[in-house]
Amino acid sequence: MSGVGVKAKASKGGGAPPLASAPEGPRRTPPNGGDPRNAPGIERDLDLSQLSHGSKIFVRKLSDISEINPRLTASLGKNDLVSFLPMAEVTAETGTTSQGTDRTYTEVSKGYTPFKHGDILVAKITPCFENGKIAQADIAQSFGFGSTEFHVIRANTDIIDTRYLLHFLRLPKVRLDGERRMTGSAGQKRVPESFLNDLDIFLPPLPEQRRIAEVLDRVEGLRAKRRNSLVLLENISQGIFETLFGDPFTNSGNWTKRRLDECSNQINDCPHSTPVWTEQGVICLRTSNLSEGDWNWSDKRFVSESTFIERSKRGRLEPGDIVLSREGTVGIAAIVGSDMRMCMGQRLVQVRADTSLLLPEFLLKYLLSVTSPVRISQFMVGSTSQHLNVKDLRALSIPVPPLNLQQEFARCIAAAEKLKASHRASLAQLDALFASLQHRAFRGEL
């Protein structure tokens, strides 16, 4: 080692994000006195009904207040430890990352994107950008390397607080604007660096930025705790599953196995086109609306009635259907409830079980097990944008336990669902509170 040390930090475990910009290092009074009006840049008059930080709103291009995709300037020895961070270890829901995996510099020095602890990582490729993979790197080592599909943003902390900038970049409007600026062919579309360079950032003084970031971080921490409660309940369901049916991957219960298309009434791929979004209407599902066995409604998108009908031609979603992600974030799926009216966007598959053979509750849990990120690689195809081929999904071998055993499992799941419903309702309230605070914060109303 040549002096590249390890930062000692507690594991996040999906909990609350830091309540300050700790990765930036000690606070200091910048030369501009903490007021972005004293920094080089532009100022712009805006309608105070839109933003109200005073008589003038000070706006900076992101490229004026940060480095975008900075080069690695540190001199690292070939055996120095760095943190390796793949795209899968960026959590879209919370804007956090894992601490990464230790690698030597020589292992990752070529073919990967360099960054530092505390930098903001923005997934550039579809569907990761649309799904919200924008996070602050919280890695174990001082330096990290990761996917070439990351844009890296290093804030000038004399002008802008990193946590404030992170929350700004995660605004739904910013993400939607980024989607519109994507370039490339279908399935390989990317957010260009020029979009980030030209992005207008609204800047109150640094103390106000920090206050806004702390408020949003605190509410995000409460949301994370509620999500963790739902994960624990899901883990209980998994334990019941394995008690009744054995290891789903090895079929330790020695159940008769059949192809998925032999146990299903329908398996429908989604339309391969980008929906025309509307401000309201019918929900159009994206992979970001799925989690492991549940729904995530923190970012809903809508389409018109006519688009809903058009996108439902291959098969209208009915109660009991399973919607499964087949590209981007895999290993996530959920069952359509009785009160849900929606259609599929892109990168999704609809599976309708033949309930004379398989109950949706059993099939969902089995599909989640065999398509988990740890096990999915044997089914994935594609060199750059890997995905689950629908043809392979149809041929997937499924154990078929006796229906009475599946019914017992469904009863247990129903009891767990009652508890989950309470947690979901609380999470929905927190999601609404966060969205309101986020909207107000960047209009100068918080």
PATORLO-512824 format. One line per 2 residues: for each residue x, y, z of C-alpha. Coordinates in nm, 2 decimals. Each point is the difference from the previous one (the first is absolute). Last residue first. Layout:
BEGIN
X,Y,Z | ... .
This chain:
BEGIN
-3.94,2.51,0.25 | -0.14,0.24,-0.25 .
0.30,0.08,-0.21 | -0.13,-0.18,-0.31 .
0.26,-0.28,0.04 | -0.10,-0.08,0.35 .
-0.38,0.01,-0.08 | 0.02,-0.29,-0.25 .
0.23,-0.20,0.22 | -0.22,0.06,0.31 .
-0.32,-0.11,-0.19 | 0.17,-0.31,-0.15 .
0.14,-0.09,0.35 | -0.35,0.04,0.16 .
-0.16,-0.21,-0.27 | 0.26,-0.27,0.04 .
-0.04,0.01,0.38 | -0.38,-0.05,-0.04 .
0.06,-0.29,-0.24 | 0.24,-0.15,0.24 .
-0.26,0.01,0.28 | -0.25,-0.17,-0.23 .
0.26,-0.26,-0.11 | 0.08,-0.08,0.37 .
-0.37,-0.06,0.07 | -0.04,-0.21,-0.31 .
0.31,-0.20,0.10 | -0.16,-0.12,0.32 .
-0.31,-0.12,-0.19 | 0.23,-0.15,-0.27 .
0.17,-0.22,0.27 | -0.34,-0.16,0.07 .
-0.07,-0.05,-0.37 | 0.34,-0.16,-0.05 .
-0.08,-0.26,0.26 | -0.32,-0.08,-0.18 .
0.18,-0.02,-0.33 | 0.25,-0.24,0.14 .
-0.28,-0.23,0.12 | -0.16,0.02,-0.35 .
0.34,-0.10,-0.16 | 0.00,-0.31,0.23 .
-0.36,-0.08,-0.10 | 0.09,0.05,-0.37 .
0.27,-0.28,0.01 | 0.35,0.13,-0.10 .
0.07,0.09,-0.37 | 0.37,0.07,-0.05 .
0.07,0.24,-0.29 | 0.24,-0.05,-0.29 .
0.05,0.32,-0.19 | -0.09,-0.05,-0.37 .
-0.23,0.31,-0.02 | 0.27,0.20,0.18 .
0.25,-0.11,-0.26 | -0.22,0.13,-0.28 .
-0.06,0.32,0.19 | 0.38,0.07,0.00 .
0.11,0.15,0.33 | 0.21,0.31,-0.07 .
0.36,0.12,-0.02 | 0.06,0.34,-0.15 .
0.36,-0.02,-0.11 | 0.07,-0.37,-0.09 .
-0.35,-0.13,-0.03 | -0.16,-0.31,0.16 .
-0.08,-0.08,0.36 | -0.13,-0.34,0.11 .
0.32,-0.14,0.16 | 0.06,0.35,0.16 .
-0.33,-0.01,0.19 | 0.13,-0.18,0.31 .
0.17,0.27,0.21 | -0.22,0.28,-0.14 .
-0.32,-0.19,0.10 | -0.18,-0.16,-0.29 .
-0.03,-0.35,0.15 | -0.13,0.12,0.34 .
-0.23,0.28,-0.12 | -0.15,-0.25,-0.25 .
-0.07,-0.25,0.28 | -0.16,0.27,0.23 .
-0.22,0.12,-0.28 | -0.10,-0.36,-0.10 .
-0.11,-0.09,0.35 | -0.21,0.32,0.05 .
-0.14,-0.03,-0.35 | -0.14,-0.35,0.06 .
0.13,-0.28,-0.23 | -0.16,-0.30,-0.15 .
-0.38,0.06,-0.02 | 0.09,0.37,0.03 .
0.15,0.01,-0.34 | 0.22,0.30,0.07 .
-0.01,0.33,-0.19 | 0.34,0.14,-0.07 .
0.05,0.35,-0.14 | 0.35,0.11,-0.10 .
0.17,0.34,0.04 | 0.29,0.18,-0.17 .
-0.23,0.29,-0.12 | -0.33,0.15,0.12 .
-0.27,-0.24,0.11 | -0.36,0.09,0.06 .
-0.21,0.10,0.30 | -0.32,-0.05,0.19 .
0.06,-0.13,0.35 | -0.27,-0.06,0.25 .
0.01,-0.38,0.01 | 0.38,-0.01,0.04 .
0.26,-0.08,-0.27 | 0.28,-0.22,0.15 .
0.35,0.13,0.02 | 0.35,-0.04,-0.16 .
0.36,0.08,0.06 | 0.30,-0.23,-0.08 .
0.12,0.22,-0.28 | 0.10,0.37,0.00 .
0.08,0.08,-0.36 | -0.20,-0.25,-0.20 .
-0.26,-0.27,0.05 | -0.20,0.16,0.28 .
-0.30,-0.22,0.10 | -0.37,0.08,0.03 .
-0.20,-0.29,0.15 | -0.37,-0.03,-0.08 .
-0.23,-0.07,0.30 | -0.24,0.29,-0.08 .
0.01,0.07,-0.38 | 0.24,0.18,-0.22 .
-0.14,0.02,-0.36 | 0.18,-0.22,-0.25 .
0.18,0.06,-0.33 | -0.24,0.29,-0.07 .
0.06,0.17,0.33 | 0.24,0.26,-0.14 .
-0.26,0.13,-0.24 | -0.28,0.01,0.26 .
0.23,0.20,0.24 | 0.11,0.23,-0.28 .
-0.37,0.08,-0.07 | -0.07,0.06,0.36 .
0.29,0.24,0.03 | 0.32,-0.09,0.17 .
0.13,0.05,0.36 | 0.33,-0.02,0.19 .
0.03,-0.07,0.37 | 0.32,0.06,0.21 .
-0.04,-0.09,0.37 | -0.24,-0.28,-0.10 .
0.22,-0.30,0.08 | -0.17,-0.33,-0.03 .
0.09,-0.33,0.18 | 0.16,-0.34,-0.04 .
0.36,0.12,-0.03 | -0.06,0.35,-0.13 .
-0.19,0.13,-0.30 | -0.11,0.35,-0.09 .
0.35,0.09,-0.12 | -0.03,-0.27,-0.27 .
-0.27,0.22,-0.16 | -0.37,-0.03,0.01 .
-0.25,0.23,-0.18 | -0.26,0.13,0.24 .
-0.31,0.13,-0.18 | -0.07,0.37,-0.03 .
0.19,0.30,0.13 | 0.28,0.23,-0.12 .
0.04,-0.21,-0.32 | 0.29,-0.22,-0.13 .
0.02,-0.13,-0.35 | 0.13,-0.35,0.06 .
0.34,-0.11,-0.14 | -0.03,-0.29,-0.22 .
0.08,-0.38,0.02 | -0.35,-0.09,0.13 .
0.03,-0.23,0.30 | 0.06,-0.38,-0.03 .
-0.30,-0.22,0.08 | -0.01,-0.34,0.17 .
-0.36,-0.12,0.02 | -0.19,-0.30,0.14 .
0.30,-0.13,0.19 | 0.11,-0.34,0.12 .
0.12,-0.14,-0.34 | 0.16,0.34,-0.08 .
0.20,-0.03,0.32 | 0.14,-0.34,-0.10 .
-0.08,-0.28,0.24 | 0.16,-0.15,0.31 .
-0.13,-0.27,0.23 | 0.11,0.07,0.36 .
0.32,-0.14,0.15 | -0.03,0.22,0.31 .
0.37,0.10,-0.04 | -0.09,0.17,-0.32 .
0.36,0.13,-0.03 | -0.10,0.36,-0.07 .
-0.32,0.00,0.20 | 0.17,-0.13,0.32 .
-0.28,-0.18,0.19 | -0.37,0.03,-0.06 .
-0.17,0.06,0.34 | 0.29,0.12,0.21 .
0.16,0.18,-0.30 | -0.32,0.20,-0.06 .
-0.05,0.08,0.37 | 0.36,0.14,0.00 .
-0.07,0.21,-0.31 | -0.31,0.14,0.16 .
0.20,0.11,0.30 | 0.25,0.17,-0.23 .
-0.29,0.19,-0.16 | -0.10,0.13,0.35 .
0.36,0.11,0.06 | 0.00,0.18,-0.34 .
-0.32,0.18,0.09 | 0.16,0.12,0.32 .
0.31,0.11,-0.20 | -0.23,0.21,-0.22 .
-0.14,0.18,0.30 | 0.35,0.07,0.13 .
0.11,0.14,-0.34 | -0.31,0.23,-0.01 .
0.10,0.14,0.34 | 0.35,0.06,-0.12 .
-0.13,0.17,-0.31 | -0.19,0.24,0.23 .
0.32,0.08,0.19 | 0.20,0.04,-0.32 .
-0.25,0.25,-0.15 | 0.02,0.22,0.31 .
0.38,-0.02,0.01 | 0.03,0.08,-0.37 .
-0.22,0.31,0.04 | 0.20,0.12,0.30 .
0.33,-0.06,-0.18 | -0.12,0.20,-0.30 .
-0.11,0.28,0.23 | 0.34,0.02,0.17 .
0.16,0.00,-0.35 | -0.19,0.30,-0.13 .
-0.29,-0.08,-0.25 | 0.10,-0.15,-0.33 .
-0.22,-0.11,-0.28 | 0.18,-0.24,-0.23 .
-0.04,0.03,-0.38 | 0.11,-0.31,-0.19 .
0.23,0.08,-0.30 | 0.29,-0.22,0.10 .
-0.23,-0.28,0.11 | -0.18,-0.02,-0.33 .
0.33,0.04,-0.18 | 0.12,-0.32,0.16 .
-0.25,-0.19,-0.20 | -0.28,-0.21,0.16 .
0.02,-0.34,-0.17 | -0.22,-0.21,-0.23 .
0.11,-0.36,-0.06 | -0.33,-0.18,0.02 .
-0.13,0.20,-0.29 | 0.28,0.18,-0.19 .
0.21,0.29,0.12 | -0.07,0.33,0.17 .
-0.18,0.10,0.31 | -0.11,0.37,0.03 .
-0.37,-0.09,0.07 | 0.10,-0.24,0.28 .
0.22,0.27,0.16 | -0.30,0.23,0.01 .
-0.20,-0.26,0.17 | 0.28,-0.06,0.26 .
0.02,0.37,0.07 | -0.37,0.03,0.03 .
-0.02,-0.30,0.24 | 0.26,0.17,0.23 .
0.29,-0.23,0.07 | 0.25,0.25,-0.13 .
-0.12,0.25,0.25 | 0.02,-0.25,0.29 .
0.36,-0.08,-0.10 | 0.09,0.37,-0.03 .
-0.13,0.07,0.35 | 0.20,-0.30,0.13 .
0.32,0.13,-0.17 | -0.04,0.36,0.14 .
0.08,0.26,-0.26 | 0.24,0.29,-0.03 .
0.31,-0.07,0.20 | -0.10,-0.36,-0.03 .
0.10,-0.01,-0.37 | -0.20,-0.32,-0.07 .
0.16,-0.31,-0.16 | -0.24,-0.15,-0.26 .
0.07,-0.34,-0.15 | -0.20,-0.14,-0.30 .
-0.03,-0.37,0.04 | -0.06,-0.25,-0.29 .
0.37,-0.09,0.00 | -0.08,-0.19,0.32 .
0.22,0.04,0.30 | 0.32,0.11,0.16 .
0.05,0.15,0.34 | 0.25,0.21,0.19 .
0.01,0.09,0.37 | -0.09,-0.36,0.10 .
-0.32,-0.13,0.17 | -0.25,0.16,-0.24 .
-0.28,0.24,0.06 | -0.05,0.12,-0.35 .
-0.29,0.25,-0.02 | -0.28,-0.13,-0.21 .
-0.20,0.03,-0.32 | -0.15,-0.32,-0.12 .
-0.35,0.14,-0.04 | -0.18,-0.27,-0.21 .
0.02,0.23,-0.31 | 0.38,0.01,0.03 .
0.02,-0.38,0.04 | -0.23,-0.07,-0.30 .
0.19,0.12,-0.20 | 0.36,0.10,0.03 .
0.16,0.30,0.18 | -0.01,-0.11,0.36 .
0.09,0.31,0.20 | 0.27,-0.04,0.27 .
0.05,0.29,0.25 | 0.35,0.02,0.15 .
0.03,-0.05,0.38 | 0.28,-0.27,-0.02 .
0.18,0.06,-0.32 | -0.05,-0.10,-0.36 .
0.15,-0.20,-0.28 | -0.20,-0.16,-0.28 .
0.11,-0.35,-0.12 | 0.17,-0.15,-0.30 .
0.36,0.02,0.13 | 0.12,0.06,0.35 .
-0.23,-0.26,0.15 | 0.22,-0.29,0.09 .
0.32,0.21,0.02 | -0.16,0.21,0.27 .
-0.05,-0.29,0.22 | -0.36,-0.09,0.08 .
-0.21,0.04,0.31 | -0.38,-0.04,-0.06 .
-0.24,0.29,0.03 | -0.12,0.19,0.30 .
-0.35,-0.04,-0.13 | -0.17,0.30,-0.16 .
-0.26,0.25,0.09 | -0.26,0.21,-0.19 .
-0.28,-0.15,0.22 | -0.23,-0.17,-0.26 .
0.25,-0.03,-0.28 | 0.25,-0.21,0.20 .
0.34,-0.02,-0.17 | 0.15,-0.34,0.05 .
-0.13,-0.14,-0.32 | 0.20,0.26,-0.20 .
0.32,-0.16,0.11 | 0.22,0.16,0.27 .
0.37,-0.10,0.04 | 0.17,0.17,0.30 .
0.37,0.06,-0.02 | 0.30,-0.17,0.16 .
0.35,0.09,-0.10 | 0.19,-0.29,-0.16 .
0.07,0.18,-0.34 | 0.10,0.32,0.18 .
-0.23,0.30,-0.03 | 0.10,0.35,-0.11 .
-0.31,0.21,0.04 | -0.12,0.20,-0.30 .
-0.28,-0.23,-0.12 | -0.19,0.20,-0.26 .
-0.32,0.19,0.09 | -0.33,-0.11,-0.15 .
-0.17,0.32,0.07 | 0.18,0.24,0.23 .
-0.23,0.23,0.20 | -0.14,0.35,0.03 .
0.04,0.14,-0.35 | -0.08,-0.34,-0.17 .
-0.33,-0.01,0.19 | -0.10,0.33,-0.16 .
-0.07,0.25,0.27 | -0.32,0.19,0.08 .
-0.06,0.27,0.25 | -0.36,0.10,0.04 .
-0.06,0.37,0.04 | -0.24,0.19,0.23 .
0.03,-0.27,0.26 | 0.02,-0.38,0.02 .
-0.35,-0.03,-0.14 | -0.03,-0.24,-0.29 .
-0.29,-0.05,-0.24 | -0.24,0.27,0.13 .
0.31,0.21,0.03 | 0.03,0.02,-0.38 .
0.36,-0.02,-0.08 | 0.28,0.25,-0.05 .
0.33,-0.18,-0.08 | 0.35,0.03,0.14 .
0.31,-0.14,-0.16 | 0.32,-0.15,0.11 .
0.30,0.08,0.22 | -0.07,-0.03,0.37 .
-0.11,0.29,0.22 | -0.37,-0.08,-0.07 .
0.07,-0.35,0.12 | 0.01,0.12,0.36 .
0.21,-0.21,0.23 | 0.24,0.29,0.08 .
0.14,-0.01,-0.36 | 0.34,-0.11,0.12 .
-0.15,-0.30,0.16 | -0.06,-0.03,0.37 .
0.10,-0.35,0.10 | -0.17,-0.33,0.07 .
0.22,-0.30,0.05 | -0.01,-0.28,-0.27 .
-0.23,-0.03,-0.29 | -0.10,-0.36,0.09 .
-0.19,0.14,0.30 | -0.25,0.19,-0.21 .
-0.26,0.01,0.28 | -0.28,-0.22,0.12 .
0.16,-0.32,-0.12 | -0.25,-0.23,-0.17 .
-0.24,-0.20,0.21 | 0.02,-0.37,0.00 .
0.05,-0.25,-0.29 | 0.26,-0.19,0.20 .
0.20,0.31,0.02 | 0.32,-0.17,0.13 .
0.19,0.21,0.25 | 0.29,0.19,-0.14 .
0.38,-0.04,0.03 | 0.16,0.16,-0.31 .
0.28,-0.22,-0.14 | 0.33,0.17,-0.08 .
0.19,0.06,-0.32 | 0.35,0.06,0.14 .
0.21,-0.20,-0.24 | -0.12,-0.35,0.07 .
